[in-house]
Amino acid sequence: MPPKKQKSVVPLMLRLPADLHRTLARDAEKKGHSLNSEIIERLNKPILLEEETQKFQRLAEQAATSAINQTLKMVDFSGSPKKATSKQGDKS
C-alpha cells in the first residue's frame, strides 16, 4: 500500500479554558478520533458553511436575474402586458 500523502500542517500551541478542553476531548472520544481532529473539524464547519451559503446566494441571484429578464420580455413598457406565446404555437 502506498504511503499517505502528508498535507501541509502548521503546529499551533493553543490555550483553552479547562471546560472547553473537557468538552472537546469528550466529544472526540465519543467519535473515536483525536482531540486535534475534533478541533480541526469544528473549525472547518463554519468555513464550509460560509462557502456553501455563498454558492447558494450566487445561484439565487442568478435565478432571480433570469426570472426578472423573463418577466421583462413579457411586459410591454407602454403599460399593457404582452400576450404570453406558446412554444408549440396556438391555433386559436
Biopython code that builds the backbone (N, CA, C, O; Angstrom):
import numpy as np
from Bio.PDB.StructureBuilder import StructureBuilder

atoms = [
    (1, "MET", "N", (0.858, -1.176, 0.000)),
    (1, "MET", "CA", (0.000, 0.000, 0.000)),
    (1, "MET", "C", (0.904, 1.239, 0.000)),
    (1, "MET", "O", (1.828, 1.331, 0.808)),
    (2, "PRO", "N", (0.635, 2.205, -0.919)),
    (2, "PRO", "CA", (1.476, 3.401, -0.955)),
    (2, "PRO", "C", (1.270, 4.261, 0.292)),
    (2, "PRO", "O", (0.178, 4.283, 0.860)),
    (3, "PRO", "N", (2.315, 4.963, 0.713)),
    (3, "PRO", "CA", (2.168, 5.815, 1.901)),
    (3, "PRO", "C", (1.194, 6.961, 1.631)),
    (3, "PRO", "O", (1.072, 7.441, 0.503)),
    (4, "LYS", "N", (0.501, 7.391, 2.699)),
    (4, "LYS", "CA", (-0.439, 8.506, 2.580)),
    (4, "LYS", "C", (0.320, 9.792, 2.305)),
    (4, "LYS", "O", (1.416, 10.013, 2.821)),
    (5, "LYS", "N", (-0.292, 10.642, 1.473)),
    (5, "LYS", "CA", (0.297, 11.951, 1.242)),
    (5, "LYS", "C", (0.095, 12.796, 2.488)),
    (5, "LYS", "O", (-1.003, 12.846, 3.041)),
    (6, "GLN", "N", (1.140, 13.450, 2.921)),
    (6, "GLN", "CA", (1.034, 14.342, 4.078)),
    (6, "GLN", "C", (0.552, 15.702, 3.614)),
    (6, "GLN", "O", (1.118, 16.281, 2.687)),
    (7, "LYS", "N", (-0.475, 16.210, 4.244)),
    (7, "LYS", "CA", (-0.911, 17.571, 3.972)),
    (7, "LYS", "C", (0.015, 18.504, 4.737)),
    (7, "LYS", "O", (0.617, 18.130, 5.744)),
    (8, "SER", "N", (0.107, 19.691, 4.247)),
    (8, "SER", "CA", (0.917, 20.676, 4.943)),
    (8, "SER", "C", (0.220, 21.054, 6.249)),
    (8, "SER", "O", (-0.943, 21.455, 6.243)),
    (9, "VAL", "N", (0.919, 20.929, 7.345)),
    (9, "VAL", "CA", (0.357, 21.275, 8.646)),
    (9, "VAL", "C", (1.285, 22.250, 9.355)),
    (9, "VAL", "O", (2.499, 22.247, 9.147)),
    (10, "VAL", "N", (0.697, 23.065, 10.179)),
    (10, "VAL", "CA", (1.444, 24.044, 10.959)),
    (10, "VAL", "C", (1.160, 23.774, 12.427)),
    (10, "VAL", "O", (0.002, 23.786, 12.844)),
    (11, "PRO", "N", (2.203, 23.530, 13.219)),
    (11, "PRO", "CA", (1.974, 23.317, 14.646)),
    (11, "PRO", "C", (1.426, 24.597, 15.291)),
    (11, "PRO", "O", (1.795, 25.710, 14.916)),
    (12, "LEU", "N", (0.546, 24.407, 16.261)),
    (12, "LEU", "CA", (-0.055, 25.555, 16.930)),
    (12, "LEU", "C", (-0.196, 25.251, 18.415)),
    (12, "LEU", "O", (-0.799, 24.250, 18.801)),
    (13, "MET", "N", (0.362, 26.120, 19.235)),
    (13, "MET", "CA", (0.191, 25.994, 20.683)),
    (13, "MET", "C", (-1.067, 26.783, 21.024)),
    (13, "MET", "O", (-1.180, 27.962, 20.689)),
    (14, "LEU", "N", (-2.004, 26.129, 21.688)),
    (14, "LEU", "CA", (-3.295, 26.750, 21.941)),
    (14, "LEU", "C", (-3.654, 26.616, 23.411)),
    (14, "LEU", "O", (-3.520, 25.540, 23.993)),
    (15, "ARG", "N", (-4.101, 27.687, 23.999)),
    (15, "ARG", "CA", (-4.573, 27.654, 25.386)),
    (15, "ARG", "C", (-6.092, 27.668, 25.366)),
    (15, "ARG", "O", (-6.712, 28.527, 24.738)),
    (16, "LEU", "N", (-6.680, 26.707, 26.060)),
    (16, "LEU", "CA", (-8.132, 26.596, 26.115)),
    (16, "LEU", "C", (-8.600, 26.635, 27.561)),
    (16, "LEU", "O", (-7.901, 26.174, 28.463)),
    (17, "PRO", "N", (-9.786, 27.190, 27.772)),
    (17, "PRO", "CA", (-10.380, 27.051, 29.105)),
    (17, "PRO", "C", (-10.585, 25.558, 29.390)),
    (17, "PRO", "O", (-10.900, 24.786, 28.484)),
    (18, "ALA", "N", (-10.406, 25.164, 30.641)),
    (18, "ALA", "CA", (-10.491, 23.752, 31.033)),
    (18, "ALA", "C", (-11.833, 23.125, 30.644)),
    (18, "ALA", "O", (-11.871, 21.986, 30.179)),
    (19, "ASP", "N", (-12.929, 23.858, 30.830)),
    (19, "ASP", "CA", (-14.251, 23.323, 30.486)),
    (19, "ASP", "C", (-14.352, 23.019, 28.990)),
    (19, "ASP", "O", (-14.883, 21.980, 28.597)),
    (20, "LEU", "N", (-13.846, 23.919, 28.170)),
    (20, "LEU", "CA", (-13.879, 23.715, 26.723)),
    (20, "LEU", "C", (-13.014, 22.518, 26.334)),
    (20, "LEU", "O", (-13.402, 21.716, 25.485)),
    (21, "HIS", "N", (-11.851, 22.403, 26.952)),
    (21, "HIS", "CA", (-10.979, 21.267, 26.679)),
    (21, "HIS", "C", (-11.669, 19.961, 27.023)),
    (21, "HIS", "O", (-11.601, 19.007, 26.248)),
    (22, "ARG", "N", (-12.329, 19.897, 28.163)),
    (22, "ARG", "CA", (-13.038, 18.677, 28.566)),
    (22, "ARG", "C", (-14.150, 18.334, 27.569)),
    (22, "ARG", "O", (-14.322, 17.178, 27.184)),
    (23, "THR", "N", (-14.886, 19.344, 27.169)),
    (23, "THR", "CA", (-15.981, 19.116, 26.215)),
    (23, "THR", "C", (-15.446, 18.593, 24.887)),
    (23, "THR", "O", (-15.975, 17.628, 24.336)),
    (24, "LEU", "N", (-14.406, 19.225, 24.381)),
    (24, "LEU", "CA", (-13.828, 18.796, 23.108)),
    (24, "LEU", "C", (-13.245, 17.389, 23.209)),
    (24, "LEU", "O", (-13.446, 16.565, 22.317)),
    (25, "ALA", "N", (-12.529, 17.118, 24.282)),
    (25, "ALA", "CA", (-11.926, 15.796, 24.482)),
    (25, "ALA", "C", (-13.006, 14.722, 24.587)),
    (25, "ALA", "O", (-12.868, 13.647, 24.004)),
    (26, "ARG", "N", (-14.077, 15.006, 25.325)),
    (26, "ARG", "CA", (-15.181, 14.048, 25.477)),
    (26, "ARG", "C", (-15.840, 13.774, 24.123)),
    (26, "ARG", "O", (-16.109, 12.623, 23.782)),
    (27, "ASP", "N", (-16.096, 14.826, 23.361)),
    (27, "ASP", "CA", (-16.732, 14.664, 22.057)),
    (27, "ASP", "C", (-15.828, 13.908, 21.085)),
    (27, "ASP", "O", (-16.303, 13.095, 20.293)),
    (28, "ALA", "N", (-14.533, 14.178, 21.149)),
    (28, "ALA", "CA", (-13.579, 13.466, 20.293)),
    (28, "ALA", "C", (-13.584, 11.974, 20.633)),
    (28, "ALA", "O", (-13.571, 11.127, 19.739)),
    (29, "GLU", "N", (-13.601, 11.663, 21.915)),
    (29, "GLU", "CA", (-13.604, 10.258, 22.347)),
    (29, "GLU", "C", (-14.870, 9.553, 21.876)),
    (29, "GLU", "O", (-14.813, 8.412, 21.417)),
    (30, "LYS", "N", (-16.012, 10.227, 21.988)),
    (30, "LYS", "CA", (-17.284, 9.646, 21.531)),
    (30, "LYS", "C", (-17.238, 9.315, 20.042)),
    (30, "LYS", "O", (-17.791, 8.307, 19.602)),
    (31, "LYS", "N", (-16.574, 10.177, 19.271)),
    (31, "LYS", "CA", (-16.489, 9.982, 17.815)),
    (31, "LYS", "C", (-15.340, 9.060, 17.422)),
    (31, "LYS", "O", (-15.220, 8.662, 16.263)),
    (32, "GLY", "N", (-14.510, 8.729, 18.384)),
    (32, "GLY", "CA", (-13.408, 7.823, 18.103)),
    (32, "GLY", "C", (-12.250, 8.456, 17.354)),
    (32, "GLY", "O", (-11.540, 7.782, 16.607)),
    (33, "HIS", "N", (-12.060, 9.753, 17.555)),
    (33, "HIS", "CA", (-10.900, 10.370, 16.942)),
    (33, "HIS", "C", (-10.173, 11.275, 17.935)),
    (33, "HIS", "O", (-10.609, 11.432, 19.075)),
    (34, "SER", "N", (-9.075, 11.860, 17.501)),
    (34, "SER", "CA", (-8.229, 12.634, 18.408)),
    (34, "SER", "C", (-8.823, 14.008, 18.719)),
    (34, "SER", "O", (-9.694, 14.512, 18.011)),
    (35, "LEU", "N", (-8.324, 14.581, 19.787)),
    (35, "LEU", "CA", (-8.710, 15.946, 20.146)),
    (35, "LEU", "C", (-8.347, 16.902, 19.020)),
    (35, "LEU", "O", (-9.120, 17.801, 18.689)),
    (36, "ASN", "N", (-7.174, 16.708, 18.434)),
    (36, "ASN", "CA", (-6.738, 17.555, 17.323)),
    (36, "ASN", "C", (-7.739, 17.488, 16.164)),
    (36, "ASN", "O", (-8.115, 18.517, 15.603)),
    (37, "SER", "N", (-8.166, 16.274, 15.811)),
    (37, "SER", "CA", (-9.140, 16.103, 14.729)),
    (37, "SER", "C", (-10.467, 16.779, 15.055)),
    (37, "SER", "O", (-11.100, 17.381, 14.187)),
    (38, "GLU", "N", (-10.877, 16.674, 16.312)),
    (38, "GLU", "CA", (-12.131, 17.312, 16.737)),
    (38, "GLU", "C", (-12.057, 18.824, 16.581)),
    (38, "GLU", "O", (-12.998, 19.448, 16.091)),
    (39, "ILE", "N", (-10.953, 19.404, 16.991)),
    (39, "ILE", "CA", (-10.788, 20.860, 16.888)),
    (39, "ILE", "C", (-10.774, 21.286, 15.423)),
    (39, "ILE", "O", (-11.417, 22.269, 15.057)),
    (40, "ILE", "N", (-10.046, 20.553, 14.586)),
    (40, "ILE", "CA", (-9.986, 20.886, 13.155)),
    (40, "ILE", "C", (-11.366, 20.770, 12.527)),
    (40, "ILE", "O", (-11.771, 21.637, 11.753)),
    (41, "GLU", "N", (-12.094, 19.702, 12.855)),
    (41, "GLU", "CA", (-13.445, 19.517, 12.319)),
    (41, "GLU", "C", (-14.342, 20.699, 12.691)),
    (41, "GLU", "O", (-15.068, 21.232, 11.853)),
    (42, "ARG", "N", (-14.280, 21.088, 13.943)),
    (42, "ARG", "CA", (-15.133, 22.193, 14.402)),
    (42, "ARG", "C", (-14.724, 23.538, 13.804)),
    (42, "ARG", "O", (-15.575, 24.389, 13.548)),
    (43, "LEU", "N", (-13.458, 23.725, 13.588)),
    (43, "LEU", "CA", (-13.013, 24.966, 12.964)),
    (43, "LEU", "C", (-13.420, 25.023, 11.491)),
    (43, "LEU", "O", (-13.712, 26.097, 10.964)),
    (44, "ASN", "N", (-13.438, 23.871, 10.834)),
    (44, "ASN", "CA", (-13.790, 23.825, 9.418)),
    (44, "ASN", "C", (-15.275, 24.011, 9.152)),
    (44, "ASN", "O", (-15.641, 24.547, 8.105)),
    (45, "LYS", "N", (-16.139, 23.588, 10.061)),
    (45, "LYS", "CA", (-17.586, 23.639, 9.823)),
    (45, "LYS", "C", (-18.083, 25.031, 9.422)),
    (45, "LYS", "O", (-18.765, 25.148, 8.404)),
    (46, "PRO", "N", (-17.771, 26.093, 10.177)),
    (46, "PRO", "CA", (-18.294, 27.396, 9.774)),
    (46, "PRO", "C", (-17.705, 27.880, 8.443)),
    (46, "PRO", "O", (-18.373, 28.594, 7.695)),
    (47, "ILE", "N", (-16.485, 27.502, 8.151)),
    (47, "ILE", "CA", (-15.859, 27.899, 6.894)),
    (47, "ILE", "C", (-16.579, 27.224, 5.733)),
    (47, "ILE", "O", (-16.903, 27.874, 4.739)),
    (48, "LEU", "N", (-16.829, 25.926, 5.856)),
    (48, "LEU", "CA", (-17.535, 25.201, 4.808)),
    (48, "LEU", "C", (-18.967, 25.705, 4.659)),
    (48, "LEU", "O", (-19.477, 25.821, 3.545)),
    (49, "LEU", "N", (-19.610, 26.003, 5.783)),
    (49, "LEU", "CA", (-20.967, 26.527, 5.743)),
    (49, "LEU", "C", (-21.006, 27.870, 5.022)),
    (49, "LEU", "O", (-21.908, 28.121, 4.223)),
    (50, "GLU", "N", (-20.038, 28.725, 5.300)),
    (50, "GLU", "CA", (-19.981, 30.026, 4.635)),
    (50, "GLU", "C", (-19.791, 29.861, 3.129)),
    (50, "GLU", "O", (-20.423, 30.570, 2.345)),
    (51, "GLU", "N", (-18.927, 28.932, 2.718)),
    (51, "GLU", "CA", (-18.711, 28.680, 1.290)),
    (51, "GLU", "C", (-19.998, 28.200, 0.625)),
    (51, "GLU", "O", (-20.340, 28.659, -0.465)),
    (52, "GLU", "N", (-20.715, 27.278, 1.274)),
    (52, "GLU", "CA", (-21.972, 26.774, 0.727)),
    (52, "GLU", "C", (-23.027, 27.880, 0.664)),
    (52, "GLU", "O", (-23.796, 27.960, -0.294)),
    (53, "THR", "N", (-23.057, 28.725, 1.683)),
    (53, "THR", "CA", (-24.005, 29.844, 1.704)),
    (53, "THR", "C", (-23.729, 30.796, 0.541)),
    (53, "THR", "O", (-24.659, 31.261, -0.118)),
    (54, "GLN", "N", (-22.465, 31.083, 0.292)),
    (54, "GLN", "CA", (-22.101, 31.962, -0.817)),
    (54, "GLN", "C", (-22.501, 31.360, -2.159)),
    (54, "GLN", "O", (-22.982, 32.072, -3.040)),
    (55, "LYS", "N", (-22.303, 30.043, -2.322)),
    (55, "LYS", "CA", (-22.723, 29.373, -3.561)),
    (55, "LYS", "C", (-24.228, 29.498, -3.737)),
    (55, "LYS", "O", (-24.708, 29.810, -4.827)),
    (56, "PHE", "N", (-24.981, 29.251, -2.652)),
    (56, "PHE", "CA", (-26.435, 29.333, -2.708)),
    (56, "PHE", "C", (-26.884, 30.748, -3.063)),
    (56, "PHE", "O", (-27.805, 30.926, -3.860)),
    (57, "GLN", "N", (-26.235, 31.757, -2.474)),
    (57, "GLN", "CA", (-26.593, 33.146, -2.772)),
    (57, "GLN", "C", (-26.355, 33.468, -4.240)),
    (57, "GLN", "O", (-27.173, 34.138, -4.871)),
    (58, "ARG", "N", (-25.223, 32.988, -4.793)),
    (58, "ARG", "CA", (-24.951, 33.225, -6.219)),
    (58, "ARG", "C", (-26.015, 32.571, -7.092)),
    (58, "ARG", "O", (-26.489, 33.173, -8.055)),
    (59, "LEU", "N", (-26.393, 31.331, -6.752)),
    (59, "LEU", "CA", (-27.430, 30.643, -7.525)),
    (59, "LEU", "C", (-28.774, 31.366, -7.415)),
    (59, "LEU", "O", (-29.492, 31.496, -8.407)),
    (60, "ALA", "N", (-29.109, 31.830, -6.226)),
    (60, "ALA", "CA", (-30.363, 32.557, -6.027)),
    (60, "ALA", "C", (-30.372, 33.853, -6.821)),
    (60, "ALA", "O", (-31.389, 34.210, -7.415)),
    (61, "GLU", "N", (-29.247, 34.559, -6.837)),
    (61, "GLU", "CA", (-29.147, 35.799, -7.610)),
    (61, "GLU", "C", (-29.291, 35.520, -9.101)),
    (61, "GLU", "O", (-29.954, 36.273, -9.814)),
    (62, "GLN", "N", (-28.671, 34.440, -9.577)),
    (62, "GLN", "CA", (-28.794, 34.088, -10.989)),
    (62, "GLN", "C", (-30.232, 33.739, -11.343)),
    (62, "GLN", "O", (-30.734, 34.138, -12.394)),
    (63, "ALA", "N", (-30.895, 32.989, -10.459)),
    (63, "ALA", "CA", (-32.288, 32.615, -10.704)),
    (63, "ALA", "C", (-33.190, 33.849, -10.699)),
    (63, "ALA", "O", (-34.097, 33.961, -11.523)),
    (64, "ALA", "N", (-32.940, 34.773, -9.771)),
    (64, "ALA", "CA", (-33.746, 35.991, -9.705)),
    (64, "ALA", "C", (-33.527, 36.843, -10.957)),
    (64, "ALA", "O", (-34.484, 37.378, -11.517)),
    (65, "THR", "N", (-32.291, 36.969, -11.389)),
    (65, "THR", "CA", (-31.989, 37.744, -12.591)),
    (65, "THR", "C", (-32.669, 37.132, -13.807)),
    (65, "THR", "O", (-33.229, 37.846, -14.638)),
    (66, "SER", "N", (-32.618, 35.811, -13.906)),
    (66, "SER", "CA", (-33.263, 35.120, -15.017)),
    (66, "SER", "C", (-34.777, 35.352, -14.997)),
    (66, "SER", "O", (-35.383, 35.620, -16.035)),
    (67, "ALA", "N", (-35.379, 35.249, -13.817)),
    (67, "ALA", "CA", (-36.828, 35.452, -13.692)),
    (67, "ALA", "C", (-37.207, 36.887, -14.062)),
    (67, "ALA", "O", (-38.213, 37.116, -14.734)),
    (68, "ILE", "N", (-36.407, 37.836, -13.624)),
    (68, "ILE", "CA", (-36.674, 39.244, -13.961)),
    (68, "ILE", "C", (-36.564, 39.450, -15.465)),
    (68, "ILE", "O", (-37.414, 40.103, -16.071)),
    (69, "ASN", "N", (-35.529, 38.899, -16.061)),
    (69, "ASN", "CA", (-35.353, 39.048, -17.509)),
    (69, "ASN", "C", (-36.504, 38.420, -18.273)),
    (69, "ASN", "O", (-36.968, 38.993, -19.259)),
    (70, "GLN", "N", (-36.979, 37.251, -17.841)),
    (70, "GLN", "CA", (-38.117, 36.603, -18.496)),
    (70, "GLN", "C", (-39.377, 37.473, -18.354)),
    (70, "GLN", "O", (-40.153, 37.619, -19.298)),
    (71, "THR", "N", (-39.559, 38.038, -17.174)),
    (71, "THR", "CA", (-40.720, 38.899, -16.943)),
    (71, "THR", "C", (-40.651, 40.146, -17.817)),
    (71, "THR", "O", (-41.654, 40.560, -18.399)),
    (72, "LEU", "N", (-39.476, 40.735, -17.905)),
    (72, "LEU", "CA", (-39.311, 41.936, -18.726)),
    (72, "LEU", "C", (-39.598, 41.656, -20.200)),
    (72, "LEU", "O", (-40.095, 42.532, -20.908)),
    (73, "LYS", "N", (-39.295, 40.466, -20.663)),
    (73, "LYS", "CA", (-39.579, 40.108, -22.057)),
    (73, "LYS", "C", (-41.080, 40.044, -22.310)),
    (73, "LYS", "O", (-41.535, 40.226, -23.440)),
    (74, "MET", "N", (-41.851, 39.782, -21.245)),
    (74, "MET", "CA", (-43.307, 39.644, -21.388)),
    (74, "MET", "C", (-44.049, 40.962, -21.180)),
    (74, "MET", "O", (-45.251, 41.035, -21.435)),
    (75, "VAL", "N", (-43.360, 41.994, -20.726)),
    (75, "VAL", "CA", (-44.032, 43.254, -20.406)),
    (75, "VAL", "C", (-43.814, 44.264, -21.521)),
    (75, "VAL", "O", (-42.695, 44.485, -21.983)),
    (76, "ASP", "N", (-44.913, 44.867, -21.936)),
    (76, "ASP", "CA", (-44.865, 45.974, -22.897)),
    (76, "ASP", "C", (-44.747, 47.232, -22.056)),
    (76, "ASP", "O", (-45.613, 47.500, -21.223)),
    (77, "PHE", "N", (-43.699, 48.004, -22.256)),
    (77, "PHE", "CA", (-43.449, 49.153, -21.399)),
    (77, "PHE", "C", (-44.422, 50.302, -21.622)),
    (77, "PHE", "O", (-44.294, 51.347, -20.984)),
    (78, "SER", "N", (-45.390, 50.130, -22.514)),
    (78, "SER", "CA", (-46.440, 51.133, -22.641)),
    (78, "SER", "C", (-47.482, 50.941, -21.550)),
    (78, "SER", "O", (-48.397, 51.750, -21.398)),
    (79, "GLY", "N", (-47.332, 49.850, -20.787)),
    (79, "GLY", "CA", (-48.226, 49.631, -19.657)),
    (79, "GLY", "C", (-49.116, 48.429, -19.804)),
    (79, "GLY", "O", (-49.651, 47.944, -18.808)),
    (80, "SER", "N", (-49.298, 47.927, -21.009)),
    (80, "SER", "CA", (-50.161, 46.764, -21.163)),
    (80, "SER", "C", (-49.306, 45.501, -21.301)),
    (80, "SER", "O", (-48.289, 45.508, -21.994)),
    (81, "PRO", "N", (-49.723, 44.424, -20.639)),
    (81, "PRO", "CA", (-48.930, 43.197, -20.713)),
    (81, "PRO", "C", (-49.004, 42.559, -22.089)),
    (81, "PRO", "O", (-50.032, 42.624, -22.763)),
    (82, "LYS", "N", (-47.913, 41.947, -22.492)),
    (82, "LYS", "CA", (-47.901, 41.213, -23.759)),
    (82, "LYS", "C", (-48.575, 39.874, -23.540)),
    (82, "LYS", "O", (-48.562, 39.332, -22.434)),
    (83, "LYS", "N", (-49.160, 39.346, -24.594)),
    (83, "LYS", "CA", (-49.771, 38.024, -24.502)),
    (83, "LYS", "C", (-48.657, 36.992, -24.489)),
    (83, "LYS", "O", (-47.756, 37.032, -25.327)),
    (84, "ALA", "N", (-48.715, 36.079, -23.547)),
    (84, "ALA", "CA", (-47.719, 35.012, -23.477)),
    (84, "ALA", "C", (-47.904, 34.119, -24.689)),
    (84, "ALA", "O", (-49.029, 33.765, -25.041)),
    (85, "THR", "N", (-46.805, 33.757, -25.325)),
    (85, "THR", "CA", (-46.889, 32.912, -26.508)),
    (85, "THR", "C", (-46.515, 31.487, -26.142)),
    (85, "THR", "O", (-45.659, 31.238, -25.293)),
    (86, "SER", "N", (-47.175, 30.580, -26.803)),
    (86, "SER", "CA", (-46.885, 29.169, -26.584)),
    (86, "SER", "C", (-45.735, 28.769, -27.486)),
    (86, "SER", "O", (-45.649, 29.235, -28.622)),
    (87, "LYS", "N", (-44.869, 27.932, -27.010)),
    (87, "LYS", "CA", (-43.733, 27.468, -27.801)),
    (87, "LYS", "C", (-44.200, 26.517, -28.901)),
    (87, "LYS", "O", (-43.522, 26.376, -29.919)),
    (88, "GLN", "N", (-45.351, 25.862, -28.710)),
    (88, "GLN", "CA", (-45.855, 24.931, -29.707)),
    (88, "GLN", "C", (-46.736, 25.644, -30.724)),
    (88, "GLN", "O", (-47.104, 25.069, -31.748)),
    (89, "GLY", "N", (-47.067, 26.880, -30.442)),
    (89, "GLY", "CA", (-47.906, 27.649, -31.361)),
    (89, "GLY", "C", (-49.370, 27.424, -31.078)),
    (89, "GLY", "O", (-49.855, 26.294, -31.131)),
    (90, "ASP", "N", (-50.074, 28.494, -30.778)),
    (90, "ASP", "CA", (-51.515, 28.413, -30.504)),
    (90, "ASP", "C", (-52.270, 28.388, -31.809)),
    (90, "ASP", "O", (-51.867, 29.058, -32.759)),
    (91, "LYS", "N", (-53.348, 27.641, -31.889)),
    (91, "LYS", "CA", (-54.205, 27.608, -33.065)),
    (91, "LYS", "C", (-55.528, 28.283, -32.753)),
    (91, "LYS", "O", (-56.564, 27.875, -33.279)),
    (92, "SER", "N", (-55.517, 29.321, -31.896)),
    (92, "SER", "CA", (-56.753, 29.993, -31.509)),
    (92, "SER", "C", (-57.142, 30.989, -32.532)),
    (92, "SER", "O", (-58.163, 31.661, -32.383)),
]
sb = StructureBuilder()
sb.init_structure("model")
sb.init_model(0)
sb.init_chain("A")
sb.init_seg("    ")
for serial, (resi, resn, name, xyz) in enumerate(atoms, 1):
    if name == "N":
        sb.init_residue(resn, " ", resi, " ")
    sb.init_atom(name, np.array(xyz, "f"), 0.0, 1.0, " ", f" {name:<3s}", serial, name[0])
structure = sb.get_structure()
